[in-house]
Amino acid sequence: MNQKWCGTSMVVAVILLLVIFLWAPAFAQGTSETEDTADRTIKIYVDGVLFIPPGDSSKTADPLLHDGNVYLPIGVLGEALGKPVEWDRAANSVYIGEPAEIAEITVGTAEELISALGSNRRILLKEGLYNLTAVDPGYVSSSVYFSERPDGYELFLDGVHNLTIEGAGNQRSEIVVEPRYANVMNFQNCSNISIVNIKAGHTEDGLCSGGVFLFDNCAGVQIDGTDMYGCGTLGIIFNKVMDAKVTGSTIYGCTWGIMSIQGSSNVLFKDCVFRDNSAYDIMISVMNTSDLTFDSCSFLRNKNASSLFYLSMCENITVENAEFIGNDVLDLAEPEVLSVDASSRFENNTFDGAR
C-alpha cells in the first residue's frame, strides 16, 4: 500500500519492522536479551502512553520475548496505533490503515497515458493506438521514466502500487513501441498491478531483442483479456514475482519463445492461448519457481528446436485440462518432469505427449 503515515518516529520504525517480519503472525523488536520470557509482564507504550487492549483493562498486550525479539500480534499493534487491520487471504497480505483512494483517469493519447501513470490509479484507455515511442523520453517522475536502449528508449515503472491499466472500449486498446531492443513496459518493485483489455507489442514484424511485459520483484500482478504479440521476444517475463494471475489472454507471434519465469511463486495462467510462437531454444523457461499452474490453456502451432518447457529447480509445476495441438518441438519438457493431468489433450505434435 502507498499509505501516508503521520506520527512519531516510533510509528515509522514499527511499520518498517513489520515489513521485515510480515511472514510471522507477530511484530518483532530486537532487544539485548536472549532468553525466552513468558512470566514477565511486558508493557507497550505508544507516544509515552501505556496501551491496554480494549475490552479488558486488566490485561496487557501479551508480547512475547523470544531469542532477543519482542513479538506482538499485528491485530494488537493496529489497535495500539489506532489503525484498522485487514487480512486478505487471497493476496496473502496484511493491510494496516485505511485503503488508499483510487483515482480514475481516462486518457486518449500516449502522452496522456504516460502522464497518468502512478500509484493508486485506474487508467482507462479509449480505443485506439498508443505509441509510447512518440512521447518525449525526457519525461521523468519519481516512479515513471524512460531508459535508453541502443535503438531508442523503453518505459520503466518503479515502485508503483495499486495501478490498473484498462482498455475502456469493446476493442482492446493497443500499446506499442518502435525500438527493437525495448520491452513495451517494465515494472520494477511494484505491487497490485492490473493490465486489462489491452493489446501490446512492437510496431513491426521481424526479429526483436525486447519483449512485451517485464515484471521484476513485483507482487500481486494480474493480466486479464490481453494480447501480447511479437516481434516481441517473449510475451511475459516474470522475475521474482509473487502472486500473479494471467487470465483470458493470448501470447502469439513472439520470436524467442512464449515466456520466462524465474524465482517466482504462486503464478496462475487460466484460459490462455499460446499460439504461433517460434524460438531458437526454449518456449517456456521456468527456473527456481514454485506453485505455477496452467489451467485450461491452449498451446497451438508453436515451433522451436528444443522442448516446449524448460524446468529447473522447480516445485509443483502443473498443467490441467490443457490442449497441445500442432506443436513442432523436440519434447514437452526437460530436464525435470512436467505434471500434466489426464484430461489434457494432445494432437498432431512432434513429441510423444505428457511425461
Secondary structure, DSSP 8 states (H G I E B T S, - for coil): ------S-HHHHHHHHHHHHTTTSSSEEEE-S--S-BSSS---EEETTEEE--TT-TT-----EEETTEEEE-HHHHHHHHT--EEEETTTTEEEESS----EEEEE-SHHHHHHH-SSSEEEEE-SSEEEGGGS-TT-B-SSEEEEEETTEEEEEEES-EEEEEEE-SSS-EEEEE--TT--SEEEES-EEEEEESEEEEESS-S--S--SEEEEEEEEEEEES-EEETTSS-SEEEEEEEEEEEES-EEES-SS-SEEEES-EEEEEES-EEES-EESS-SEEEES-EEEEEES-EEES-EESSEEEEEES-EEEEEES-EEES-B-SEEEEES--EE-TT-EEES-SS----
